[in-house]
Amino acid sequence: MDRFTDRVAVVTGSTRGIGAGVARRLADEGASVVVTGRSRDAGEATVDDIEAAGGEAVFVRADMRDPDDIVALFDACVEEYGRLDVLVNNAGVETDTAVDEATVEDWAFVVETDFRSFWLCAKAAAERMDEGAIVNMSSNHAFLTMPGLFPYNAVKAGINGMTRAMALDLGPRIRVNTVNPGWVAIERTTDDMDEEYREHLESIHPVGRVGTPADVAAAVAFLASDEAGYVTGTSLLVDGGRTAVMQDDTLPDYRARREEEP
Protein backbone atom coordinates (compact mmCIF):
# COMPACT_ATOMS: atom_id res chain seq x y z
CA MET A 1 0.00 0.00 0.00
CA ASP A 2 1.23 3.49 -0.87
CA ARG A 3 -1.28 5.69 0.93
CA PHE A 4 1.37 8.23 1.94
CA THR A 5 3.44 8.63 -1.21
CA ASP A 6 4.73 12.22 -1.48
CA ARG A 7 3.50 13.00 2.04
CA VAL A 8 5.47 14.05 5.11
CA ALA A 9 4.78 12.89 8.67
CA VAL A 10 6.09 13.88 12.08
CA VAL A 11 5.83 11.17 14.75
CA THR A 12 6.69 12.30 18.27
CA GLY A 13 8.18 9.83 20.72
CA SER A 14 9.22 7.64 17.80
CA THR A 15 12.65 6.48 18.94
CA ARG A 16 11.25 3.18 20.25
CA GLY A 17 8.12 1.19 21.03
CA ILE A 18 4.78 2.15 19.48
CA GLY A 19 6.12 5.40 18.05
CA ALA A 20 8.91 3.64 16.19
CA GLY A 21 6.39 1.13 14.86
CA VAL A 22 4.18 3.95 13.59
CA ALA A 23 7.13 5.69 11.94
CA ARG A 24 8.11 2.47 10.16
CA ARG A 25 4.56 1.82 8.97
CA LEU A 26 4.10 5.30 7.52
CA ALA A 27 7.49 5.08 5.82
CA ASP A 28 6.63 1.64 4.44
CA GLU A 29 3.56 3.24 2.85
CA GLY A 30 5.61 5.97 1.19
CA ALA A 31 5.80 8.81 3.71
CA SER A 32 8.92 10.80 4.45
CA VAL A 33 9.04 10.60 8.24
CA VAL A 34 10.55 12.90 10.84
CA VAL A 35 11.54 10.71 13.78
CA THR A 36 11.87 12.61 17.04
CA GLY A 37 12.61 12.07 20.70
CA ARG A 38 15.23 12.81 23.32
CA SER A 39 17.66 9.98 22.50
CA ARG A 40 19.74 10.66 19.41
CA ASP A 41 21.18 7.13 19.34
CA ALA A 42 17.74 5.49 19.51
CA GLY A 43 16.29 7.94 16.99
CA GLU A 44 19.04 7.40 14.48
CA ALA A 45 18.64 3.63 14.92
CA THR A 46 14.97 3.99 13.95
CA VAL A 47 15.96 6.05 10.91
CA ASP A 48 18.50 3.38 9.95
CA ASP A 49 15.78 0.71 10.14
CA ILE A 50 13.48 2.75 7.93
CA GLU A 51 16.19 3.44 5.36
CA ALA A 52 17.28 -0.21 5.34
CA ALA A 53 13.71 -1.09 4.33
CA GLY A 54 13.82 1.42 1.49
CA GLY A 55 12.05 4.28 3.27
CA GLU A 56 12.89 7.93 3.84
CA ALA A 57 13.39 9.44 7.30
CA VAL A 58 15.39 11.94 9.30
CA PHE A 59 15.90 12.34 13.03
CA VAL A 60 15.33 15.65 14.81
CA ARG A 61 16.06 15.69 18.52
CA ALA A 62 13.33 17.38 20.57
CA ASP A 63 12.14 17.34 24.17
CA MET A 64 8.36 17.54 24.22
CA ARG A 65 8.45 19.39 27.54
CA ASP A 66 10.25 22.29 25.86
CA PRO A 67 7.98 24.58 23.77
CA ASP A 68 11.00 25.97 21.91
CA ASP A 69 12.07 22.45 20.91
CA ILE A 70 8.58 21.81 19.54
CA VAL A 71 8.65 24.87 17.31
CA ALA A 72 12.16 23.99 16.14
CA LEU A 73 11.01 20.45 15.31
CA PHE A 74 8.34 21.63 12.89
CA ASP A 75 10.61 24.26 11.39
CA ALA A 76 13.16 21.51 10.74
CA CYS A 77 10.48 19.33 9.11
CA VAL A 78 9.47 22.04 6.65
CA GLU A 79 13.07 22.99 5.98
CA GLU A 80 13.94 19.36 5.19
CA TYR A 81 10.87 18.34 3.18
CA GLY A 82 9.03 21.55 2.30
CA ARG A 83 5.67 20.46 3.70
CA LEU A 84 3.79 18.62 6.45
CA ASP A 85 0.78 16.34 5.99
CA VAL A 86 0.53 14.10 9.05
CA LEU A 87 1.25 14.57 12.75
CA VAL A 88 1.18 11.63 15.15
CA ASN A 89 1.28 12.82 18.76
CA ASN A 90 2.73 9.80 20.52
CA ALA A 91 5.24 11.00 23.15
CA GLY A 92 4.29 9.76 26.58
CA VAL A 93 5.52 9.02 30.10
CA GLU A 94 3.88 7.75 33.27
CA THR A 95 4.47 7.54 37.01
CA ASP A 96 3.46 4.70 39.31
CA THR A 97 1.64 7.00 41.74
CA ALA A 98 -1.82 7.14 43.26
CA VAL A 99 -3.93 10.31 43.55
CA ASP A 100 -2.85 10.79 47.18
CA GLU A 101 0.79 10.00 46.43
CA ALA A 102 1.52 12.02 43.30
CA THR A 103 3.53 15.21 43.66
CA VAL A 104 3.35 18.46 41.73
CA GLU A 105 6.53 17.32 40.00
CA ASP A 106 4.87 14.06 38.94
CA TRP A 107 1.93 16.05 37.61
CA ALA A 108 4.13 18.41 35.61
CA PHE A 109 6.26 15.56 34.22
CA VAL A 110 3.25 13.67 32.84
CA VAL A 111 0.98 16.57 31.88
CA GLU A 112 3.67 18.54 30.05
CA THR A 113 4.84 15.49 28.10
CA ASP A 114 1.60 13.60 27.45
CA PHE A 115 -0.89 16.46 27.19
CA ARG A 116 0.50 19.96 26.75
CA SER A 117 2.89 18.82 24.03
CA PHE A 118 -0.01 17.35 22.02
CA TRP A 119 -1.66 20.77 21.98
CA LEU A 120 1.56 22.64 21.15
CA CYS A 121 2.49 20.16 18.42
CA ALA A 122 -0.98 20.40 16.90
CA LYS A 123 -0.77 24.21 16.89
CA ALA A 124 2.65 24.15 15.24
CA ALA A 125 1.54 21.52 12.73
CA ALA A 126 -1.65 23.40 11.82
CA GLU A 127 0.37 26.51 11.04
CA ARG A 128 2.43 24.51 8.54
CA MET A 129 -0.22 22.24 7.00
CA ASP A 130 -2.32 23.11 3.97
CA GLU A 131 -4.51 20.14 4.84
CA GLY A 132 -3.83 16.87 6.57
CA ALA A 133 -4.45 14.64 9.56
CA ILE A 134 -3.46 14.52 13.21
CA VAL A 135 -3.61 11.32 15.23
CA ASN A 136 -3.30 11.60 19.01
CA MET A 137 -2.14 8.55 20.94
CA SER A 138 -4.15 7.94 24.08
CA SER A 139 -4.86 4.64 25.87
CA ASN A 140 -7.69 2.38 26.89
CA HIS A 141 -7.16 4.01 30.31
CA ALA A 142 -9.27 6.82 28.88
CA PHE A 143 -12.30 4.53 29.25
CA LEU A 144 -11.43 2.13 32.08
CA THR A 145 -8.40 2.39 34.31
CA MET A 146 -6.19 0.76 36.92
CA PRO A 147 -5.27 2.18 40.31
CA GLY A 148 -1.88 3.69 41.00
CA LEU A 149 -1.37 5.32 37.59
CA PHE A 150 -2.32 8.93 38.31
CA PRO A 151 -2.04 11.39 36.56
CA TYR A 152 -1.38 9.22 33.49
CA ASN A 153 -4.92 7.84 33.45
CA ALA A 154 -6.46 11.31 33.86
CA VAL A 155 -4.38 12.71 31.02
CA LYS A 156 -5.37 9.89 28.68
CA ALA A 157 -9.04 10.70 29.22
CA GLY A 158 -8.22 14.33 28.58
CA ILE A 159 -6.62 13.50 25.23
CA ASN A 160 -9.95 12.18 23.96
CA GLY A 161 -11.60 15.47 24.85
CA MET A 162 -8.77 17.48 23.32
CA THR A 163 -9.11 15.50 20.10
CA ARG A 164 -12.77 16.49 19.82
CA ALA A 165 -11.88 20.15 20.38
CA MET A 166 -9.12 19.99 17.77
CA ALA A 167 -11.44 18.33 15.25
CA LEU A 168 -13.92 21.19 15.60
CA ASP A 169 -11.40 24.01 15.53
CA LEU A 170 -9.05 22.67 12.84
CA GLY A 171 -11.63 21.18 10.49
CA PRO A 172 -12.43 20.94 7.69
CA ARG A 173 -8.81 21.52 6.70
CA ILE A 174 -7.35 19.05 9.21
CA ARG A 175 -8.93 15.86 10.57
CA VAL A 176 -8.05 14.87 14.15
CA ASN A 177 -8.60 11.46 15.75
CA THR A 178 -7.38 9.41 18.70
CA VAL A 179 -6.04 5.87 18.87
CA ASN A 180 -6.46 4.19 22.26
CA PRO A 181 -4.14 1.17 22.59
CA GLY A 182 -4.40 -1.41 25.32
CA TRP A 183 -1.65 -3.83 26.38
CA VAL A 184 1.15 -3.67 23.80
CA ALA A 185 4.31 -5.75 23.98
CA ILE A 186 7.16 -3.24 24.11
CA GLU A 187 10.30 -3.04 26.23
CA ARG A 188 8.67 -1.00 28.98
CA THR A 189 5.75 -3.41 29.43
CA THR A 190 7.39 -6.80 28.89
CA ASP A 191 11.02 -6.64 30.06
CA ASP A 192 10.27 -8.01 33.54
CA MET A 193 7.26 -10.14 32.59
CA ASP A 194 7.49 -13.87 33.31
CA GLU A 195 5.81 -16.51 31.18
CA GLU A 196 3.05 -17.18 33.70
CA TYR A 197 1.96 -13.55 33.73
CA ARG A 198 2.18 -13.32 29.95
CA GLU A 199 -0.16 -16.31 29.66
CA HIS A 200 -2.52 -14.62 32.13
CA LEU A 201 -2.55 -11.44 30.06
CA GLU A 202 -3.27 -13.36 26.90
CA SER A 203 -6.13 -15.19 28.61
CA ILE A 204 -7.97 -11.97 29.57
CA HIS A 205 -7.96 -10.61 26.00
CA PRO A 206 -10.81 -11.75 23.76
CA VAL A 207 -8.41 -12.06 20.81
CA GLY A 208 -6.18 -14.35 22.90
CA ARG A 209 -2.98 -12.34 22.72
CA VAL A 210 -1.25 -9.09 23.71
CA GLY A 211 -0.94 -6.40 21.07
CA THR A 212 2.11 -5.34 19.10
CA PRO A 213 3.31 -1.94 17.84
CA ALA A 214 2.30 -3.10 14.36
CA ASP A 215 -1.33 -3.49 15.51
CA VAL A 216 -1.40 0.11 16.69
CA ALA A 217 0.50 1.40 13.66
CA ALA A 218 -2.10 -0.12 11.33
CA ALA A 219 -4.87 1.83 13.06
CA VAL A 220 -2.85 5.05 12.98
CA ALA A 221 -2.11 4.62 9.29
CA PHE A 222 -5.81 4.16 8.53
CA LEU A 223 -6.89 7.26 10.46
CA ALA A 224 -4.12 9.36 8.89
CA SER A 225 -4.97 8.21 5.37
CA ASP A 226 -7.54 9.42 2.86
CA GLU A 227 -9.50 6.22 3.51
CA ALA A 228 -10.61 7.85 6.77
CA GLY A 229 -11.60 11.04 5.03
CA TYR A 230 -15.02 11.09 6.72
CA VAL A 231 -13.66 10.26 10.19
CA THR A 232 -12.74 13.01 12.63
CA GLY A 233 -13.15 13.71 16.33
CA THR A 234 -13.37 10.04 17.20
CA SER A 235 -11.47 7.64 19.47
CA LEU A 236 -10.57 4.17 18.26
CA LEU A 237 -9.85 1.42 20.80
CA VAL A 238 -7.08 -0.94 19.71
CA ASP A 239 -6.91 -3.26 22.71
CA GLY A 240 -7.80 -6.76 21.58
CA GLY A 241 -11.23 -6.36 23.17
CA ARG A 242 -9.77 -5.84 26.63
CA THR A 243 -12.08 -2.95 27.47
CA ALA A 244 -15.06 -5.19 26.74
CA VAL A 245 -14.11 -7.35 29.76
CA MET A 246 -14.88 -6.46 33.37
CA GLN A 247 -11.98 -7.66 35.52
CA ASP A 248 -13.04 -7.88 39.16
CA ASP A 249 -9.86 -8.89 40.96
CA THR A 250 -7.56 -5.89 40.44
CA LEU A 251 -9.00 -3.47 43.00
CA PRO A 252 -9.18 -5.82 46.03
CA ASP A 253 -5.61 -7.00 45.41
CA TYR A 254 -4.44 -3.41 45.07
CA ARG A 255 -6.13 -2.27 48.29
CA ALA A 256 -4.82 -5.24 50.25
CA ARG A 257 -1.29 -4.47 49.07
CA ARG A 258 -1.57 -0.83 50.11
CA GLU A 259 -2.82 -1.82 53.57
CA GLU A 260 0.27 -3.97 54.05
CA GLU A 261 2.64 -1.11 53.22
CA PRO A 262 4.13 0.75 56.18
N, C-alpha and C positions, 0 to 999 in steps of 0.2 A: 504494500500500500504506500502511496506517495501523497498523502493528504496535506503535507506541509512543505512541498517543493516550493522553493523561492520564498519561504517565510522564515522569520527570525523569532526565536523564543528565548526568554530569560527564565531560568529555573533557580529560585533561591534555595539555599540549603541542599545543593546538589552534588556535594563532594562525596557522599556515601548514601547508603540505605535507599529509601523510597525516592528521594530526590535524584540520586544518580540513576536509578531505574527509569524515572520519567525522562531525564535528559537523554538517555540512550534511546528510548522509544521514539521520542520526537525526532532525534537525529536519524534513526533508522527509516523514518517516514519522510525524510528529505529536509527537515528544518536545519538551519544554522543555529546552534545553541550556545548561549552564554552560560557557562557553568560558574557558580559563585558560592562562596563560603569563606570561612576564616582560615582553613588549612590549605596553603598553597600546594603542598605535596599531594594531598588527597585530591584536590581539584584538578591538578595537572594529570594525575593518574586516571581520573574519569575522562578527561579530554583525550588522553592516549588511547583508552578503550574505544571511544567513539571513532577516532580517526583510524584505528586498526580495523574497524568494521566498515570503513569507507565513508564515514560521516564527517561533518564539519562542526567544529566547536572551538571555543576559546575559553580560557579561565580568567575571571576578574575577581580579585580578592575583595571581599566586602564584609563588614560586620553589620548585621541587621539592626543592632542596637544604636548605630551611629547614623543619624539622618544625613550627614554629609557624605558618608560612604554610599548610601542609597542613591543619592543624586549622581554621584560619580559613576556608579555602576551603570545607570541608564545612559549617561553621556557616553561612556565607553562603548556600550552596545551600538548606539547610533553612529559613533565614529567608526567602529569596525565594520558594520554591515549596512549602514545607511537607512535602517528602518527597524520597526518593532511590530510584531503581529500577535505574539502570545506571551503572557506572563503567567507563570505558575508560582504562587506564593506557597512555599513548602517549608521554609526554615522554622525550626521548632525545638524547644527545650522543655524540660519538666523538672519538678522537685518532688521528692517523696515526703510531702508534708500535709498534715490535716489543717482544717480551717483554723483551729485553735493553736496550731503550732507554727504556721507560716509567718515569716517576718516580712517587713516592708521590703527588705532586700530580695527575698524570694519572689514577692509580688512583682517588683520592678524587672527582675531577671526574666520571668516568664512573659509578663504582659508586653514588655518592650520588644521581645524577640518574636513571640508567637502572634501578637495582635497589632500593636502599633506599627510594626514594620509592614504588615499586610496593607494597611491603609496608606502608608507613605510610598510603598512600592506601586500601589495602584494609582495614586496621584501622579507619580513620576512617569509611569507607563502611559497613562491616559494623555499626558501632555505630548507624548512622542508617537502615539498611534494615530493613524488615519482611521482605521477600524480594526477590530480584532477581538480577542477573547482573553479573559482572566479566569484562572481556576485557583481557588483558595483551598488549601489542604487543611481539613479539620480532623475529626475523629468520631468514632461511634460514641465516644464520651459526651458528645453534644446531645445525645438522646437518652442514654442510660450511662451510669457511671459507677466507679469503684471508689471506696473510701481511701483517704490518704493521698490523694493526687491533686490537692488544691494548691495554686489556682489554675493548674493546667486544665482541669475539667470545666471550670467556669469560662475560661478563655475559648475553649473549643465550641461551647454553646454560643458564645458571642460572635464567633466567626460566621456562623450560619446567619445571624441577624445582620452582620456587616455585609455579607454577600447580597442579601436582599436589597439593602440600601444602595450598594454599588450598582446593582442591576438597574435600579430605578434612575439613578443620577447619571450613569454613564451610557445608558441605552438611548437610542437604538444603535449608536455607533459601536459600542463595546458590550459584548455579552459577558456576564459574570456568574459563575457557578461554584459550588463547593463539592469536593469529594471527601467522604467520611470513611476512612479505612478502619477496620478492626484490627485484630491480631495479625501482624505481618512479621515474617521471619527475617529479621535483620540483626546485625551484631548486638545492638543495644538490648534486644528482647530475647535473644536465644543463646548468648555466650555462656551463661551459667545455668542453662536449662538441662536437667537430666532427662533420660529417655522416658521415665515414668510420667513426669509432668507433661512432656510433649504429647504422649499418648492421651493423657487426660484432656489437654487442650483440643486435640483433634476430635475427641469424643463429644465435646460440647458444641461443636460446630455442625450445623445441618449438612454442609457439604463434605464433612469428614476429614478436613485438613485445615492447617493454618495457611494464611495468605502469603503471597510473595510480592516483592516490589513490582514484578511484571503484571500482576493482577491489578494493582492500583494504577500503574502507568497506562494500561489499556483503557481504563475509565477516564483518566485525564485526557488522553489523546482523543477520545470520542468527544468529550465536552469542549475541547479546544478546536475541534475541526468543524468544517462547514456542515457535516452531517448533523450536528446539533444546532443548526441555525435557528431553530424555533424553541430553543431551550435556554432560559436565563432565569436567574434568581432562585434556582433550586439546589437541593442538597441530595447527593447520591451516596447511599450507604454501600460500601464495598467491604463487607465483613463476613462473608460466607454464611450469612443468615444468623450470625451470633445475636444480633439485637432482637431477633424474633423469639429468643429463648429466655425464660425467666429463671435465673440461677438463684437458689434460695439459701446457699450455704456460705456465701462470702461474708455477709455482715455479721452473723454470730461469731464466726471464727475471728474476724477482725476485732470485734469488741472484746472478746475473751483475751486476745493477745495484748490489747492495750491495758486491760485490767491487771495483767501480770507484770507490766513494766513498772519499774520503780518510780 
